[in-house]
């Protein structure tokens, strides 16, 4: 993010009003814009120069070049480290990275091996995205990373296999209802494992706290309460994001298979399924990311006692602090 570029002058958070949900949706649409995947290292260097010039008062007011530079950095660079996030794990690549995996999980008639494979693939991608975009106040060790990854895979596969075995035994409901419930098994597995995934992958943040800063961007300490808010909201946003993507396509496909797609080849049905997933994902991702602000603020009285009397660089009392929620 552009906030990783140092300078005495604070940056405007966005060209949009982030106090409103619509403003956050428009902002998140910029961050998740797939065209940002074309941003090169040279583009990022030029963008950093523009942002640095603004932060040092060499540019007095935001210009179109400033907003373009900020968009490039916000969608490509980690806000805490200033490092470039690996391309497949950037939010601008989120839909494209998840497209094949989601289509695989929602393929009708998956057997045991297929279910386990696609749940494993999904959790592997989730772990990579979580790790690449998490708040970097505390990094996970390799042992912690492997343990958390294993737990998430076991949770997703366990829920999927358990429900796949349970649904056919529900004989007191209609065959159509069993069909629909069977198509929603991946949703239940993804949501359950997603919550486990986020809390395990970011457990260090909850145990040790995350960095909180004043309005000047100066870090004044680590807060466990801020970490719990950050991780909890991230988990909830994952559920909000997964719900329409994992519910709308399978239900719509059931209806289409009884009409337009009846007797069509598996190739055509798969192509339609991928198309539905892609359209739903592009429409939903900004809405899900925008539910909670990326850069959160909180009154110091809601944090640990050591923050209640904090002062900024000028000796003035700090009443509100800010932290990166992570994605």
Secondary structure as the mmCIF struct_conf table of DSSP 4:
data_model
#
loop_
_struct_conf.conf_type_id
_struct_conf.id
_struct_conf.beg_label_comp_id
_struct_conf.beg_label_asym_id
_struct_conf.beg_label_seq_id
_struct_conf.end_label_comp_id
_struct_conf.end_label_asym_id
_struct_conf.end_label_seq_id
HELX_RH_3T_P HELX_RH_3T_P1 UNK A 2 UNK A 4
BEND BEND1 UNK A 5 UNK A 5
BEND BEND2 UNK A 8 UNK A 9
HELX_LH_PP_P HELX_LH_PP_P1 UNK A 10 UNK A 12
BEND BEND3 UNK A 13 UNK A 13
BEND BEND4 UNK A 15 UNK A 16
TURN_TY1_P TURN_TY1_P1 UNK A 18 UNK A 19
BEND BEND5 UNK A 20 UNK A 20
HELX_RH_AL_P HELX_RH_AL_P1 UNK A 21 UNK A 31
TURN_TY1_P TURN_TY1_P2 UNK A 32 UNK A 32
HELX_RH_3T_P HELX_RH_3T_P2 UNK A 34 UNK A 38
HELX_RH_AL_P HELX_RH_AL_P2 UNK A 41 UNK A 55
TURN_TY1_P TURN_TY1_P3 UNK A 56 UNK A 57
BEND BEND6 UNK A 58 UNK A 59
BEND BEND7 UNK A 61 UNK A 61
HELX_RH_AL_P HELX_RH_AL_P3 UNK A 64 UNK A 76
STRN STRN1 UNK A 77 UNK A 77
TURN_TY1_P TURN_TY1_P4 UNK A 79 UNK A 81
HELX_LH_PP_P HELX_LH_PP_P2 UNK A 83 UNK A 83
STRN STRN2 UNK A 84 UNK A 84
HELX_LH_PP_P HELX_LH_PP_P3 UNK A 85 UNK A 86
HELX_RH_3T_P HELX_RH_3T_P3 UNK A 87 UNK A 89
BEND BEND8 UNK A 90 UNK A 90
HELX_RH_3T_P HELX_RH_3T_P4 UNK A 91 UNK A 93
HELX_RH_AL_P HELX_RH_AL_P4 UNK A 94 UNK A 105
TURN_TY1_P TURN_TY1_P5 UNK A 106 UNK A 106
TURN_TY1_P TURN_TY1_P6 UNK A 108 UNK A 109
HELX_RH_AL_P HELX_RH_AL_P5 UNK A 112 UNK A 133
BEND BEND9 UNK A 134 UNK A 134
TURN_TY1_P TURN_TY1_P7 UNK A 136 UNK A 137
BEND BEND10 UNK A 138 UNK A 138
HELX_LH_PP_P HELX_LH_PP_P4 UNK A 139 UNK A 141
HELX_RH_AL_P HELX_RH_AL_P6 UNK A 142 UNK A 167
TURN_TY1_P TURN_TY1_P8 UNK A 168 UNK A 169
TURN_TY1_P TURN_TY1_P9 UNK A 171 UNK A 172
BEND BEND11 UNK A 173 UNK A 173
HELX_RH_AL_P HELX_RH_AL_P7 UNK A 175 UNK A 183
TURN_TY1_P TURN_TY1_P10 UNK A 184 UNK A 184
HELX_RH_AL_P HELX_RH_AL_P8 UNK A 185 UNK A 201
TURN_TY1_P TURN_TY1_P11 UNK A 202 UNK A 202
HELX_RH_AL_P HELX_RH_AL_P9 UNK A 203 UNK A 208
STRN STRN3 UNK A 210 UNK A 213
TURN_TY1_P TURN_TY1_P12 UNK A 215 UNK A 216
BEND BEND12 UNK A 217 UNK A 217
STRN STRN4 UNK A 219 UNK A 223
HELX_RH_AL_P HELX_RH_AL_P10 UNK A 224 UNK A 257
TURN_TY1_P TURN_TY1_P13 UNK A 258 UNK A 263
HELX_RH_AL_P HELX_RH_AL_P11 UNK A 266 UNK A 289
TURN_TY1_P TURN_TY1_P14 UNK A 290 UNK A 291
BEND BEND13 UNK A 292 UNK A 292
BEND BEND14 UNK A 294 UNK A 294
STRN STRN5 UNK A 295 UNK A 299
HELX_RH_3T_P HELX_RH_3T_P5 UNK A 300 UNK A 302
BEND BEND15 UNK A 303 UNK A 303
HELX_RH_3T_P HELX_RH_3T_P6 UNK A 305 UNK A 307
TURN_TY1_P TURN_TY1_P15 UNK A 308 UNK A 309
STRN STRN6 UNK A 311 UNK A 311
TURN_TY1_P TURN_TY1_P16 UNK A 313 UNK A 314
BEND BEND16 UNK A 315 UNK A 315
HELX_LH_PP_P HELX_LH_PP_P5 UNK A 316 UNK A 316
STRN STRN7 UNK A 317 UNK A 317
HELX_LH_PP_P HELX_LH_PP_P6 UNK A 318 UNK A 318
STRN STRN8 UNK A 320 UNK A 324
#
